[in-house]
Amino acid sequence: MPRPRAQIEQGASDQEMVEWLNQNGEKKTPSEIKRWSEKVEASSLHDDLEKRDFFVEETKKLGLDPAKTTTFEWLEIDDRVSHAQEAA
């Protein structure tokens, strides 16, 4: 089975990756997809002992509480701040 990393390294777009995963990945029901998505969206690198120190440092740079910030919230805010700095 081809690996998704090869698709990414070849420059596949997000939509192309979705199509590739739908064709090559393990089939999931809509409820399985929803449960996984909710779990990932609510997760935090703060809960990962190997990544906690990095996450604490990075979230504090943005004035966020690392214990209450999800990974997705941090990424969204970091992107906004980075893009604002680039535009300035």
N, C-alpha and C positions, 0 to 999 in steps of 0.2 A: 504494500500500500504506500502510495506517495506520502510524503510528510508535508504538513502545512508550512513549515519553515521554508521549504523550497519555493512555495508559491509566494510567500512574503518577499524572499530574497530576489525573486524575479519581478517584483514590483506590482503584484496583484493589488487591485483596489479593494476597498471594504466590500463592495457589492460582489466582486469576483471571489473574495474569500467566503462570503456567505454561500454563494452558489457552489463553490468547491466543497465546503463542509457539508452542505446538503447532499451532495452527490457521493462524497467519500467518507463522511463521518458516521458515527453510530447514530441510528435513528432514535429520536426522542419524541415523546408525546408533548402536546402543548402544555400540559400541566407540569411535566418534568422540566421543560424549558423555563416556565414561569418560576417554579421553585428555585432552580439554579440561579436565575437572574436576580431574584429577590435576595438570595443569600449573598451573592457576589456584590450587589449594590450596597448591602448593609455591612459588608466586611471592612475591616480596618487593618492596616499594616501594624498598628499599635498592638494587635493581638499576636503578631508573629515575633517571637523572641529574637530571631536573627535579624529582623529588620526594624525593630522597635526604636533603637537609638537613632537611626537615620530618619525615621518618620517623625520622631519627637523634634529633632533638630529642624527639619524642613517645615513642619507645621508651625512651629514657634516663630520662624522667620516671617510667616504670614499672619501672625497674631491669632492663630487657631489653637484650640485646646486639643492636644493630641488624643486624649482619652475619649473625646466625644466626636471626633472628626472621622468620617469614613474615608476610605481611600479615594473614592470617586469625588467626594466633596473637595478633598485636598487637590486632586488633579484639576478639577474645574477651576478652582480659585487660582491655583498656580498658573494655569494657562491664561486666565484673564489678566493677571498681574504681568506675566511675561509679555503678552501681546501689547499691553498698555505701555510697557517700558520700551518695546521695539518701536512703537508708533511715536513716542516722544522724541 
